[in-house]
Amino acid sequence: MTKLLYSFCILLLLSDNLNAQDGPFQYEIQGQISELEDSALVVIYDPFSFDGYFESDTTLLINEQFQFKGRAIVPQQIALSYLNSAESFIFWLDSGTIQIKGKMGQLKNAHYIGSQLPQQIVLFTEKVKPYNDSLAFIRYQAKSTHDPISLAELKLKEQYFNSTILQESVEVIIGSPQSYYAQITLYRIRFELGEKKFDSLYQLVLPYWIDSPAANLLAKYRIDINSIQPGRPFRDIELHDRWAQEFNLSQHKGKYIYLDFWASYCEPCIKKFPYLNELHAQSDTNKLIMVSISVDQDSKKWEKALERFELHFQNYILSPNKQDLRESVINSLQLETIPRSFLIGPDYKLILLNPSDEELEHQLRKLKLIQ
């Protein structure tokens, strides 16, 4: 809710610029939101943050009616919402006129006429809905049980459903490589694919390349992924400790280094802390250095998190006052998704990229770095 309200403040500043935006096609959105008061602020925006390719816009509701006109660069999914509301309606924006008829409090079920969603999107949504529903139920069950056997069984089920959804996503790309949706799908699942599988799918969509946010991000990701493969030198990183002292990661060259990237807002990251503390207690600290690196932009939030969650190994934050440097590290190490971890050798070459707990422990025991 807070994030949405903040976005509206930004949107008010941007709304006057939309019609001047250059783009290959024009669109018009006509709509109705019943039971919503007159002069309510209605907004359209990109819910997936492909910045620069769709400029958000706002308008006022008059007699329950609203209208948007503008230009867009690529077909993409857009969200419709209104001020002081956490609900939204996501639809496919393409050229032509779109009509949306919804009701306050039930906007997600709005009636939509106009540009049709590509058939593969409809089929994909229908196919994966049972799996997504099952995943939601499994995660709900996991929160209410503390039995290790039950948790292990739930984890296996979760892995199965995630694997099935991934396979369905791959089928979307193979079945319609010429579509813009194939690019979006490939970018969405990029972290879940191995290098060879990603590259084969990348080559599949390349002949049908559409200059789009997804295409540009895919091209950049392909360059970055080749720079962080096991056996290749790891990049240096400038870090800051709690006293604002600068530190370069490469100063640990000569020892094994385990890096864990996290943030104060990342619940899965925080859940790893007890395991990492236990791993540190078992490690040979003369040979292995464990380092936690926060990607928080606000160092105060990082410091509060350190006070709340005890970490028994070295803690740093990623250059909070050097935005260009932060972005360089985040992009090159693909830190858009966290937690993310790396094991580096004494020669400062990468050994493991984002290993599972089992893979990490196996490698550390093999290297005689833990008991």
C-alpha positions as MATLAB code, in Angstrom:
seq = 'MTKLLYSFCILLLLSDNLNAQDGPFQYEIQGQISELEDSALVVIYDPFSFDGYFESDTTLLINEQFQFKGRAIVPQQIALSYLNSAESFIFWLDSGTIQIKGKMGQLKNAHYIGSQLPQQIVLFTEKVKPYNDSLAFIRYQAKSTHDPISLAELKLKEQYFNSTILQESVEVIIGSPQSYYAQITLYRIRFELGEKKFDSLYQLVLPYWIDSPAANLLAKYRIDINSIQPGRPFRDIELHDRWAQEFNLSQHKGKYIYLDFWASYCEPCIKKFPYLNELHAQSDTNKLIMVSISVDQDSKKWEKALERFELHFQNYILSPNKQDLRESVINSLQLETIPRSFLIGPDYKLILLNPSDEELEHQLRKLKLIQ';
ca = [
       0.000    0.000    0.000;
       2.749    2.459    0.987;
       4.688    1.644   -2.166;
       1.622    2.227   -4.305;
       0.841    5.576   -2.637;
       4.447    6.668   -3.108;
       4.215    5.702   -6.768;
       1.171    7.962   -7.181;
       3.235   10.952   -6.006;
       5.774   10.251   -8.749;
       3.037    9.584  -11.296;
       1.507   13.022  -10.807;
       4.808   14.539  -11.923;
       5.048   12.253  -14.939;
       1.498   12.363  -16.265;
       1.879   15.486  -18.403;
       4.710   13.904  -20.401;
       2.981   10.771  -21.682;
       1.414   12.096  -24.879;
       4.772   13.477  -25.989;
       6.409   10.055  -25.668;
       7.674    8.608  -28.939;
       6.507    5.103  -29.720;
       5.573    2.824  -32.612;
       1.856    2.579  -31.807;
      -0.988    4.590  -30.341;
      -3.509    3.308  -27.813;
      -6.720    4.497  -26.236;
      -8.189    3.128  -23.005;
     -11.821    3.836  -22.177;
     -13.188    2.607  -18.885;
     -15.642    2.645  -16.038;
     -15.155    1.949  -12.321;
     -18.582    1.842  -10.692;
     -19.186    2.904   -7.073;
     -15.951    4.933   -7.071;
     -16.374    8.608   -6.164;
     -16.003   11.363   -8.756;
     -12.592   13.013   -9.102;
     -10.832    9.873   -7.847;
      -7.345    9.550   -9.334;
      -7.043    6.640  -11.782;
      -3.621    5.402  -12.881;
      -2.025    3.096  -15.442;
       1.544    1.917  -14.831;
       4.039   -0.852  -15.565;
       3.822   -3.391  -12.695;
       7.011   -5.172  -13.813;
       9.294   -2.101  -13.768;
      10.641   -2.157  -17.322;
      11.617    1.495  -16.788;
      11.599    3.811  -19.766;
       9.391    1.711  -22.031;
       6.020    2.702  -20.640;
       5.524    6.023  -18.937;
       2.844    5.938  -16.239;
      -0.186    8.190  -16.544;
      -3.007    9.461  -14.328;
      -6.476   10.862  -14.968;
      -9.577   11.802  -12.993;
     -12.765    9.742  -12.803;
     -15.835   11.708  -14.012;
     -19.291   10.101  -13.644;
     -17.521    6.758  -13.064;
     -15.802    7.116  -16.479;
     -12.109    7.549  -17.378;
     -10.009    7.737  -20.525;
      -6.312    7.467  -21.428;
      -4.616    8.182  -24.765;
      -0.947    7.785  -25.532;
       1.850    6.020  -27.366;
       3.807    2.938  -26.333;
       7.027    1.398  -27.564;
       6.204   -2.310  -27.229;
       3.140   -4.417  -26.403;
       3.271   -5.255  -22.717;
       1.267   -5.941  -19.572;
      -0.027   -2.810  -17.823;
      -1.812   -2.332  -14.502;
      -4.852   -0.148  -13.828;
      -5.539    1.091  -10.294;
      -6.793    4.114   -8.334;
      -5.633    6.226   -5.384;
      -5.778    4.710   -1.875;
      -6.290    1.219   -3.270;
      -4.096   -1.862   -3.166;
      -6.127   -3.597   -5.913;
      -5.283   -3.501   -9.599;
      -6.304   -4.963  -12.950;
      -3.503   -6.207  -15.212;
      -4.144   -6.294  -18.954;
      -2.272   -6.510  -22.243;
      -1.646   -3.126  -23.880;
      -1.467   -3.093  -27.679;
      -2.516   -0.734  -30.459;
      -6.144    0.292  -30.806;
      -8.965    0.941  -28.360;
      -9.336   -0.966  -25.110;
     -12.468   -0.957  -22.960;
     -12.371   -1.857  -19.261;
     -15.425   -2.074  -17.024;
     -14.853   -2.720  -13.327;
     -16.231   -2.144   -9.859;
     -14.635   -0.605   -6.803;
     -13.339   -3.391   -4.533;
     -13.494   -5.949   -7.369;
     -11.185   -4.362   -9.923;
      -9.174   -7.536  -10.513;
     -12.323   -9.091  -12.034;
     -12.915   -6.215  -14.482;
     -14.385   -6.954  -17.923;
     -11.919   -6.347  -20.755;
     -12.589   -5.764  -24.471;
     -10.062   -4.745  -27.102;
      -6.513   -5.955  -27.724;
      -6.530   -9.666  -27.121;
      -3.948  -11.422  -24.989;
      -1.836  -13.711  -27.145;
      -3.264  -17.205  -27.068;
      -0.128  -18.696  -25.515;
      -0.480  -16.360  -22.508;
      -4.034  -17.526  -21.899;
      -3.026  -21.176  -22.256;
       0.013  -20.723  -20.000;
      -2.041  -19.001  -17.284;
      -4.650  -21.767  -17.367;
      -2.011  -24.524  -17.302;
      -0.009  -23.200  -14.352;
      -2.920  -21.997  -12.212;
      -3.356  -25.381  -10.430;
       0.393  -25.499   -9.735;
       0.466  -21.933   -8.417;
      -2.561  -22.682   -6.226;
      -0.807  -25.787   -4.874;
       2.366  -23.799   -4.180;
       0.396  -21.199   -2.230;
      -1.195  -23.952   -0.113;
       2.159  -25.672    0.484;
       3.749  -22.407    1.655;
       0.794  -21.803    3.962;
       1.245  -25.297    5.444;
       5.000  -24.762    5.870;
       4.362  -21.721    8.062;
       2.196  -23.727   10.467;
       4.345  -26.835   10.941;
       7.653  -27.385   12.748;
       7.949  -31.112   12.084;
      11.200  -31.708   10.104;
       9.750  -34.675    8.194;
       6.637  -32.738    7.168;
       8.752  -29.744    6.146;
      11.003  -32.003    4.039;
       7.959  -33.476    2.292;
       6.559  -30.005    1.621;
       9.901  -28.896    0.211;
       9.906  -31.835   -2.226;
       6.385  -30.942   -3.366;
       7.391  -27.308   -3.774;
      10.378  -28.327   -5.908;
       8.110  -30.482   -8.088;
       5.583  -27.704   -8.743;
       8.320  -25.115   -9.384;
       9.962  -27.506  -11.829;
       6.655  -28.090  -13.617;
       5.968  -24.358  -13.958;
       9.515  -23.858  -15.278;
       8.978  -26.561  -17.911;
       5.684  -24.987  -18.987;
       7.501  -21.643  -19.313;
      10.144  -23.235  -21.530;
       7.382  -24.718  -23.714;
       5.951  -21.210  -24.203;
       9.302  -20.048  -25.603;
       9.792  -23.110  -27.824;
       6.213  -23.012  -29.064;
       6.202  -19.326  -30.036;
       9.766  -17.945  -30.221;
       8.677  -15.094  -32.525;
       6.403  -13.529  -29.883;
       7.274  -10.704  -27.533;
       5.888  -12.834  -24.717;
       8.653  -15.402  -25.375;
      11.244  -12.700  -24.598;
       9.432  -11.712  -21.403;
       9.167  -15.353  -20.322;
      12.842  -16.073  -20.996;
      13.873  -13.036  -18.963;
      11.545  -14.053  -16.101;
      13.013  -17.569  -15.781;
      16.652  -16.700  -16.581;
      17.974  -17.451  -13.076;
      16.337  -20.894  -13.049;
      18.041  -22.061  -16.249;
      21.559  -23.372  -16.576;
      23.942  -21.526  -18.881;
      23.531  -24.013  -21.767;
      19.733  -24.103  -21.549;
      19.499  -20.322  -21.357;
      21.813  -19.926  -24.348;
      19.863  -22.438  -26.475;
      16.586  -20.594  -25.776;
      18.293  -17.244  -26.370;
      19.453  -18.442  -29.795;
      15.907  -19.638  -30.501;
      14.311  -16.199  -29.986;
      17.209  -14.220  -31.524;
      16.052  -14.503  -35.202;
      12.726  -12.921  -34.210;
      14.322  -10.161  -32.141;
      12.010   -7.342  -31.070;
      13.703   -4.220  -29.739;
      12.094   -4.192  -26.328;
      12.941   -3.926  -22.624;
      13.018   -7.705  -22.304;
      15.280   -8.080  -25.363;
      17.761   -5.482  -24.131;
      17.851   -6.984  -20.639;
      18.335  -10.474  -22.080;
      21.284   -9.299  -24.178;
      22.883   -7.679  -21.134;
      22.225  -10.739  -18.976;
      23.914  -12.969  -21.565;
      27.052  -10.816  -21.379;
      26.997  -10.805  -17.571;
      26.387  -14.540  -17.194;
      29.562  -15.277  -19.129;
      31.595  -13.183  -16.679;
      30.667  -15.156  -13.548;
      31.266  -18.765  -14.492;
      33.195  -21.207  -12.267;
      36.907  -21.151  -13.026;
      36.924  -17.490  -14.064;
      38.422  -14.627  -12.018;
      35.920  -12.961   -9.699;
      35.448   -9.201   -9.826;
      36.646   -7.009   -6.999;
      34.000   -5.335   -4.830;
      34.298   -2.187   -2.754;
      32.573   -2.602    0.611;
      31.895   -0.480    3.699;
      31.749   -1.590    7.315;
      29.589   -0.135   10.106;
      32.130    2.595   10.714;
      32.101    3.668    7.026;
      35.590    2.268    6.438;
      36.234    1.131    2.860;
      37.351   -2.408    2.189;
      38.107   -4.357   -1.009;
      37.028   -7.975   -1.174;
      40.218   -8.929   -3.021;
      42.169   -8.228    0.192;
      41.094  -11.745    1.231;
      42.873  -13.287   -1.747;
      44.855  -16.316   -0.564;
      41.920  -17.766    1.401;
      38.618  -19.328    0.412;
      35.807  -16.751    0.514;
      32.107  -17.447    0.897;
      29.900  -14.460   -0.034;
      26.262  -14.123    0.972;
      24.310  -11.201   -0.538;
      21.152  -10.159    1.309;
      18.996   -7.170    2.346;
      17.043   -6.158    5.430;
      13.738   -6.469    3.534;
      14.467   -9.985    2.189;
      12.747  -12.616    4.348;
      14.367  -15.644    2.627;
      17.768  -14.009    3.229;
      17.121  -13.577    6.946;
      15.886  -17.150    7.282;
      19.360  -18.307    6.170;
      21.173  -16.575    9.044;
      20.924  -19.405   11.651;
      22.214  -21.902    9.080;
      25.109  -19.626    8.093;
      26.035  -19.022   11.742;
      26.111  -22.785   12.286;
      28.223  -23.255    9.168;
      30.636  -20.592   10.385;
      30.957  -22.352   13.762;
      32.044  -25.539   11.961;
      34.481  -23.821    9.592;
      38.260  -23.544    9.646;
      38.539  -19.750    9.936;
      42.245  -19.885    9.053;
      41.315  -21.082    5.565;
      37.732  -19.878    4.999;
      36.390  -16.316    5.283;
      32.609  -15.914    5.407;
      31.318  -12.500    4.375;
      27.760  -11.148    4.409;
      27.120   -8.226    2.056;
      23.957   -6.148    2.272;
      22.544   -4.537   -0.872;
      20.412   -2.134    1.170;
      20.555    1.425   -0.133;
      19.853    2.779    3.356;
      22.757    1.930    5.662;
      20.609    2.649    8.740;
      18.238   -0.196    7.800;
      21.252   -2.473    7.414;
      22.613   -1.476   10.827;
      19.232   -2.060   12.501;
      19.028   -5.482   10.880;
      22.504   -6.358   12.201;
      21.414   -5.390   15.707;
      18.294   -7.513   15.443;
      19.790  -10.579   13.730;
      23.162  -11.683   15.062;
      25.652  -12.670   12.399;
      28.850  -14.259   13.688;
      30.988  -13.518   10.641;
      32.123  -10.428    8.705;
      29.413   -7.937    7.694;
      29.601   -5.231    5.044;
      27.311   -3.096    2.905;
      27.671   -2.517   -0.815;
      28.907    1.072   -1.408;
      25.713    2.883   -0.253;
      26.919    6.320   -1.429;
      28.266    5.289   -4.834;
      25.240    4.551   -7.023;
      27.170    3.837  -10.234;
      29.424    1.367   -8.450;
      26.442   -0.310   -6.744;
      24.623   -0.733  -10.049;
      27.737   -2.143  -11.695;
      28.095   -4.841   -9.024;
      24.361   -5.629   -8.902;
      24.178   -6.021  -12.682;
      27.391   -7.987  -13.165;
      26.634  -10.421  -10.315;
      22.900  -10.596  -11.149;
      21.811   -9.464   -7.702;
      18.319   -8.494   -8.850;
      17.282  -11.689   -7.045;
      18.540  -12.387   -3.522;
      19.708  -14.247   -1.517;
      22.632  -14.969   -3.826;
      25.931  -16.550   -2.864;
      29.383  -17.356   -4.252;
      32.333  -19.518   -3.176;
      35.704  -18.152   -4.324;
      39.060  -19.959   -4.223;
      42.418  -18.733   -2.846;
      43.373  -17.807   -6.446;
      40.314  -15.480   -6.472;
      38.532  -17.588   -9.087;
      34.893  -18.627   -8.742;
      34.239  -22.173   -7.522;
      30.471  -22.213   -6.900;
      27.707  -19.898   -8.101;
      24.592  -19.692   -5.911;
      24.953  -23.246   -4.524;
      22.252  -25.059   -2.571;
      23.010  -25.793    1.106;
      23.795  -29.391    0.174;
      26.140  -28.397   -2.683;
      27.950  -25.887   -0.475;
      28.471  -28.307    2.427;
      29.659  -31.040    0.066;
      32.251  -28.703   -1.491;
      33.424  -27.333    1.872;
      33.899  -30.839    3.240;
      35.720  -31.870    0.096;
      38.080  -28.931    0.604;
      38.329  -29.765    4.341;
      37.047  -26.312    5.280;
      34.350  -27.531    7.714;
      34.242  -30.350   10.215;
];
